[in-house]
C-alpha cells in the first residue's frame, strides 16, 4: 500500500486570517443554522431518529458540519454534530448494520429497500470524528460494519449512485486497514473494486468528447468529480502506475472537452462542453476538491494541488453568497443574470438563482465540506517524519515530526491575495526533518529564504524539499511572483489569471427578493451595468493592491483586496442567447468603439461577471494546454 503523504488528523490545522473568516461566516450562515431552517436536516431527519429524509442529506450535511466544528473548536457546533454521531453509533445492530431502518428521500432513482451510498458518506464522517476525538468506539464500529458489508455485498452489490461512487467506501477500507491491519478489509476492497464503475478505463481513454444530453451515470458531473479519485485509490492499493496515469489523462481530457476558466469541468447535470454559459454544479465543486485532496495525498504531485487551489479560490466562493445565506445550484463563467428561466441545461429554471434550495437540495446539504476539508488538507505528513505544504492559505499547524518532536507552524501572508508567505516554526526541541514546499506550476521564479538567507532549491513534482536541522524560531519565507496573463480558450476568447486566482469583470448586482423565509431567502440577480466587453489583445494588466489588512470577506467584488486594470471595448454584436450571454464573438466588430478601462476582480467575488472575454485585435500567440501549462 503506497501513498506519498498522509493527512494530518482533523483539528491539527486551524485556519487563520481570511480563511478563518470564511469558516466563521459559514458557521454564522447556512452551515451553523441549516437544521433550524431546512426540514430535510431538521429534527425529523432519519439520521437522528426521525421519520423524515433518511438517505444522503443528513450525512452530507454532517460531512461538512463536523470538520467545521472541530477546526473552529466551536462547542456549540461540536454539540450539534455530536448529536448525529451519537445517534449513528448507538444505532448499530448486533450484525453490524447501523443507521435508519428505512430509506425516505425525494430521489426517485434509488432502490428504497437497499442502498449502500448513504452509508459511505457517514463512514467519512466517522473517520473524521475519530481523528478529531480519538473516540475508542469508532474503529470497532467501523470494523463491525465492514464485516457486515463483507457478508452482504455479493448478494446486494453496489448499484446506482453507490456503483459510481465506490471509491468513497474504498477510502474507508484503506483508512481502517492502516489502523487495524485486518486482511479481510483488503479482500472486501477487491470486491468493491470489481463492483465499482471502471473509471480507470473511462479516464484512460476518455470517450465523452461532446456535451452530453441524456442520462448516464458515467457523465453525471458529481459522479465524474468523485470518480476521478477511484484510479488514485486503486493505485494506493496496488501500486499499479496505469491507475495513476488514468487520472492524469482523465483530467486532461475533461479540461480539453469540458473545461471551464475556474478550473472545473462543466456539468448541468451532465458533462456539458466548454461554452462559458454552461453551468457547473456546486456539489461537483466540493467533491472535486475532496478528490484533489486525496490525489495530492496519494501521489505527492503538486499538479493536483494547483488544480485544487484554482477550484477552491474561484469556483467555490463564486457559487455561495458572501454572507453564506444563499447559494446556487449551477454557476456560469459568463453569468450576466441569475433568474428563473429555462436554459440549455437538463436542470430546471431555478438552477442558477441564489437561494436555500435552488433546483434540488443535494447542494444545500453537501456544500458545507468545501472550506473545512481544504483547511484540513493544507499540510500533510510525508511518511518520513517531515511535512509537506499543499497550499499556503493562512493557518496554524500542529504536528509531530522526526518521530516524536512536537511542532507548530504558523503560515501567514494572506496568500493567494498576496505573493509573500511566511512560515514560523516552533519546536519542543531541535530536530532534523524535511519540509516539502509546494512551488505552484504557474510560478516561474520563486524565491525561498530560511532565516533571511536565500537558498537554492530543486523542484521535483512541484515540490522543493528543505532537509535540515530545524530550531524554534526558524522562519521560512517564500515569494511566489504572480504574473497576470490571458489564457486562450475556444474561439480565441480569453480568461485572465494571476497566480491561482481567475479575474473577471464584475457587474453591478441588483438582488431582487424572490422568496422570503424566516432567514434564508431566494434571490434573482439582475445586472445594473453593461456586460458585453471584450479585452484588447495587446492590453497590459496593472495590479492594484489595496494596502492594509484584507477585508473580513475578500470574496466580495466591491471590497476586493486586489484588482487588475485592463483595456477593452464594448462589443455591440455580443447578444444574449437563451437567457445567457451568447458565445463570445469570434471576430467582434468594435472599430467604432472607444477603448475603455476595465477593472477586473477575483472571480469568486463577482456573482454577476464576465470571466471569458472576446479578444479584440491581433491574437496573442501564447496559449496554454489543458493542464494549464504554457
N, C-alpha and C positions, 0 to 999 in steps of 0.2 A: 504494500500500500504506500503510495507516494504522493506527497504534496510539498511544494516549495516552502510554504508558510503555514502557520496555524493562527486562527483568530484568537485574540485575547478574550477572556471571559467577559460577558456582558457586565458593564459597570466599571471596567478597568479604564475606560476612556470617557472623560467628561468633556462636553462641549463648552467652549468659551467664546467670548466675543460675539460676532454676528451670528455664528452657528448656534450658540446658546440661545440667542434671542429667537431664532427660528423655532427651537423646541418649546420655548416659553409661550410664543404666540400660538403654536399648535396646541399646547396644553390649555391655554386660555380660550381656545376656539373649539373647533369641531371635535378634536380628539378627547379633550377633557370633559366635554359636555354632551357627547352624542347619545349616551344612554338615556338622558333625561328628555331628549327631543326627537328621537327616532325609534319608533316602536320595534323595528327589526332587531336592534341590540338592546332593547329595554328590558324591564323586569320580567316580561313574559317569554324571553328567549329560551329556547330549549336547552342551551348550554349552561343555564343557571337554574334549570328545573322547571321552566315554564312550559306552556303549551304552544308557543309561537314558533318563529323561524328557528330551525334546528339543524340547518345544513351548514353552509360556509360562512355566513355573515358574522356570527359570533366569533368563530376562530380567526377570521380575517381581522376583525377589529382588535382582538386581543394581541394579534401578531405585531401590531404597531403600538397599542396602548402599553403593553408590558415593558418593552425596551425603553419607551419614552419615560415611563415612571421610574425605572431604575437608573437611567442615565441622569435624570434630573434629581434623583433621590427625593422625590416628591411623595411624602407619606400618604397624602390623600389619593393620589393616582395609584400608588402601590396597593393600598387597601382596595381600591376599585378593581384593579387587575387580580388581586388575590382572591376575591370572591369567585371569579371564574375558575381560577386554577384549583382552588379547594374543591369546588363542585366537581370538576373533572376527576381529580384524584380520588375523591370519595365515591365516584360513580362506578369505579372499576369492579367488575364482577369476578367471581371465582375463576372463570375460564380466561380472564384477561381482557375481555371486551370492556369498553367504557363509553361514556357519552350518552346522549339522548336515546330513548328507546325506539323512537320513530323519526323519520325524516319529514319535516314540514318546510316547504320552500315554494316560492313563486316560480322557480325554474321548472320548466316542463320537459327538459332534455335529460333527465336522470331517472334511474330506477329508484323509486322511493322506498323500495323494500330493502335494497342493499347497495351501498356505495362506499368506496374507500377514500374518496378525495378529501372530504372534510376532516377526516382523522389526520391526514398528512399535515394539514395546517396546524392542528393542535399539537402534533409532535414537535413542530418547530417552536411553538410557544413553550413547551415543556423543556426543551433543550436550553432555551434562553433562561428560563426560570431557574433551572438547576445551576447554570453558570453564575447567575447573579446571587443566589442564596445558598448554594451547596446543600439544598434540602435533600436529606438522605432517602426520601421516599421516591424520588423521581426515577433513578436508574432501575430499581426493582419494578416500578410501574411500567416503564418503557419495555423492560425485558419481558415482563408478563404479557404485555400487549403484542410484542413482536412474536412471541411464542404462539399466541392465538392466531395471528396473521399467517404464520407458517402452516398451521393446521387447516386454514380455511381458503387460502388464496388460490389453490389449484381448482377447488370446486367452485369458488366465486372469484374469478380472475379480475384484474383491473380492466375497466372498460370506460368509455366516455371520457370525461374530464380526467379521471384517475389514470387512464391509459396514457394520455398525452403528458401527464404531469408526474409520472412515476419517479423522476429524479428527486422529487421532494421527499419521498419515502426512502430512497437510496441514501440521501444525506443523513437521515436519522440513523440508518443502519451503520453507516461509516462512523458517525459520531459515537454511537453506542459500542461498536466493536473496539474502538480505540480505548475505551474505558473498561471494558469487560473481557476482551479477547475471546469472546464466545464464538466458536467456529460456526455455530448454527446461523449466526447473523450473515455470514458470507454465503452460506447456502441459500438463504432467503433472498439475498441480494441478487444472486444468479437467476432466481425465478422472477423477481421483479424486473430485472433487465429484459428477460425474454418477453414479458408481458407489456412492456412499455413501448410506445411508438419508437420506431427505429429512426431517431433523429440523426444519428451518425450518417446513415445513408442519405437522408434528405439534405443535410448541410454539406456533405462532402461533394455531392453532385447536384446542386440546387435546381429543382425543376420549375419553380414558380416565378417566372420572369415577368409576368404581367399582372395588372390589377385583377384580383380575384372577385368574382361577383356571385358566387354560390357557396353554400355552407360546406366547409371542410375542416375537420379537426386540426389538420396539419398546417392550415394557413390562418387560423384564428390568432390574432396578433398577441394575445396574452399567452396562449399555448406556445407560440414561437418564442416569446421572450423567456418563458420558463424552460422551454425545450433546449435552448442553446446551452444550458448548463449540463444537459444529460451526457454528451460525449466527454465533457470535462470530468464529471464524477466517475464515469467509466474508466477514464484514464487514471484517476486516483486509485481505482480498484485493481486495474490490470496492468498499468504502465505501458499500454499499447499506444505508441505515438500516433497511429492512424486516428485515434479518437480525438486527440488534441488538434491534429491537423484539420479535422472536420469542423471544429469550432472556428478556426481562422478563416477557412474557406466559406463557412456559412455566414459569418459577419460580413465578409467582403461581398458576397452575393446579395445579401439583404440590403446593404448600403448602395450597391450598384443599381438594383432594380426597384427598391422601395425606400431608399434613404432620404432623410429629411435634414434640414440645416441644423436642428437642435441635437443631433446625434442619435435620434431614434429612427426606426423604420416605421412607415405608416401602417395604419390599421384601424378601419372604422366600419366594420368589425373585423374584416379580413385584410390581409396584405393588399395595399391599395395604390402602389406606384409612387412616383416621385413628385407628383404635382404638389406645389406648396399650399394648395387649398384642400388637399385631402387631410383628414383628421388622424390623430393617434390617441388611443385610449389611455386614460390616466392609470388604470390597472397595469397596462403594459409597461408604463414608465417605471413604476415602483418595482415590478417584478424583474424587469431587465436590470435595474440597479442591483437587486439582490443576486441575480445571475452573475453579473460582472464582479461583484464582491467575491463570490465563490470561485470564479475563474481566476481572479487575481491570487487568491489563497492557494489554489491548486497548482497553477503554472508558475507563479512568481514573475510573470511578464508584465512590465509596465504598460504595454499597449492596452490591456484591459482596463487599467486604472485611468488611462487617458480618456477612454470612452465613458467610463463611469463618471468622471468629473464633468464631461460635456453634458451628459444627460442630467446629472444631479443639479448642476448650476444653471441649467437653461430650461429643459423640458419640465422638470418637477415644479419649480415655483411658478412657471407660466400658467399652469392649469388650476392653481389654487389662489383665491383672493388673498390680498396682502395681510388681511386680518384673520385668515383661516376661518371664515364663517360661510364660505361657499366654494364650490369647485365646479369644474367642467368634466363631462364625460370624455369629450373629444376636443383637442386643441388643434389649431391650424398655424402653420408658419406664417402665412399671409392671412391674418384674421382681422377683417375690417368691420365685422358686425357679428354679434352673438345674439341671435334671436330665434324665436320659434318659427322655423321654416324648413321645408324639405330641401335636402342636399343630395348630391350624388353619392350617398353613403347607404349602407344597409341599416344604419342606426336611425332612430326616429327624429322628428323635428325639434325635440328638446335637447339634442345631444351636445350642443356647444353653448347653451346658456350657463350662467353661473348659478348654482343652487344647492339645495340639500341633497337631492336625489335625481339629478338630470338624467333622462333616458332610462337608467337602470341602476339599481342600488349596489352593485358589486363594488364600484369605485368608492362609494360612500363608506363602505366597510373596509376597503383594502388600502386606501390612500395613505394611511397613518404610518406605515412602516418605512416610508422613504427616507426622511431625515434621520430618525433614530438608528436605523441599520447602517446608514452612511457613517454616523459617528462611531458606532461600534466596530467599524472596519477601517478607520483612518490609519491605524498602525496594526502590525501583525508581528508575531514571533517568527523567527527564521529557522526554527528547529535545531539551531546550533548555539543557543544561548544569546543570540542577538535580536535586534529589532529591525523592522522594515517599515518605511513610511509609504503609505498608499496615497495619501493626499495631505496637503499642508493647511487645511482649514484649521482655525484656532481650536486648541484642545489641551487637556491635561491628561497625560498617560501615566498609569501606574502599572508596572510590570516587574517581573523577576528576570534578571539577566545573569549570564555567566554562572549558571547553576542555582545560586541562592541569594544573589545580591538584589536588594530592593532598589528599584529605580523609579524616578519621577521625571518625566519630560514635559516641559511646558512649551507648546508651539504657539507663537504669536506672529502678528504681522498683517492680519486681515486678508490673507490670500483667499480667493483669487482676485479681489478688488485691488490688491497691491502686489508689487513684484518682489518685495523683501519678505523673507521668512527668518524667524529666529527660533532656535531650539535650545532651551536652557535645561541643563541636566543636573539632577540631584541624585546622589547615590549614598547608601548607608556605609559603603566603603569603596575604595578604588577597585576597578575590575577591567579585565581585558574582554572585550566583546566587539562584534561588528555592528555597525549601523548602516543599513542599506537605505540610501536616499533616492527616491524616485526622481528622475530627470524627465520631465514631460517631453513627448515626441515633438511638440511644437516649439520647444526651446532649443535654439541652436548655439547659444553662448552662455551657459550657466556659469556662475561664479560661486565657489564653495570656500568658506573660511572656517577654520577651527581656532577659537580664541583669538580672533582678529587676523590670523595669518592665512593667506590664500593658499590652497593646496590644489595639486593636480589630481584629477580623478579619471579613472577609466570607466566607461559606461557599458554595461552588459545587460541586455534585455531590459533596457530602460532604467537601470539602477546603477548608482555609483556607491561603492562599498568603502567605508572607512573602518579599518580594523586597527584598534589601538587601545592603550590603557586610558580609560576614562576616569575622571575625578569629579567630585562635586564642584559645581561652579563652572564647569566647561560650557562653552556656548558654540553652537554651530550656526553659521549664517549662510543663507542661500540667497542669491539674486537670480531670479528667473525672468530675464528680459522678455517682454511681450510685444510682439510686432503686429500691428493692425494690418490685415490683408484681406483680399477678396478671394472667395472660393468659387470657382466656376461650376455651375450646375446645368441642368438641362436647358436647351435652347439659349445658352450663353447668359442666362440670368446668373446673378451672383449673390452670395451671402457674405457677411462680414464677420470676421473673427479676430479676437485679440486674446492670446492665451487660451484658457478653457472657456471663455465667455463668447457667446454669439451676440452680435449687436443688431438692433432693429430700430426702425423709425417708429416712435410711439405716436399714436393718435390720441387726441383729446377724447376722454371717455365720458359718455353720458350714460350713467347707470340708471335704468328705469325699473322700478319695482314691478315684478310680475306676479309674485305670490307672497303674501305676508304670513309669517308664522310667529310663534312666540319669540323665537330668537334667530333661527337660520332661514333666511328668506331666499327667494329666487329672483334673479335679475336678468333682463336683457341689456346688452351694451350696444349703444349706437355711437358712431363717430361724430365728433364735433370739430374736426379739422380734416383737410384734404389728405388723401392716402396714395393717390396714383403718381408716385415719384419713382424715377429711375436714378441710378448712380452714373456719374461720368466715369468713363473708362480710365481716365488719367487723374482721377481725384486723389488728392493727398488726404491723409487722416491726421487730424490734430487731436491728441489725447488731452482731455480736460479733467483734471482731478480736483474734486472738492476736498481741500485740505481739512485736517482735523479728524475727529472721531467719525466713524461710519454712523449713519442714521440707524435707529432701532430696527427698522425694516429696510434694508438696502434694495430689496426687490420691489421697489415702487418707483415708477418712472419719474414722478415729479421730484422725488428725493434722491435720485440716483447718485451714488458717490463717485461715479466715473462715467464719462461720456466721450463720444467721438464726434468731431465735427468733420463733415464731408460736403462735397458739392454734387448737386444733381439738378434735374429738370422735371417739371411736370410732364406727364405722358398722357395727353388728352385721349388717345385711342385705346387706352387700357380700360377695359369695360368689366362690369360685373357679369358673372355667368352663374346662373342657378343659385342665387343668394350668396355668392362668394366673389372674391377677387378673381377675375379670369386669369388664365395662363399669362405670365409676364410676356409682353410682346417681344418677338424675336428681333424686329428691326423698328424700334419706336420712332415715330415721326415727331421730332422735337426741335426742328431747325428754328421755328418761330418762337420758341420758349426761352425765357431768360434763365441764366444759371442762378440757382438759389443755394443758400447754405442750409444743410440738413444737420440736425442734432440727433445722433443715434445713442441709444441707451442699452444696457444689458437686456437681452431678450426676455428673461424671466420676469422683469418688472413691468413690461408693457402688455396689458391684456388685450388691447387693440393695437395692431402693429403691421408693418411690412418687414418681413425678415428675409425675403428673397426678391431682389430688385432686377428690373430690366437694365441691361448695360447699354449706355449711350456713348457712341463714338467708337474709336478703334479698340478692338478687343485685346485684352491682355493675353500674353502667351502663357503666363503661369497658370497651371491647372493642378488640381490635387486629385489623387486617386481615391478609390473608395475607402481606403483605410485612413484617409486624412493626411497622407504623406505627400510632400512635394516631389 
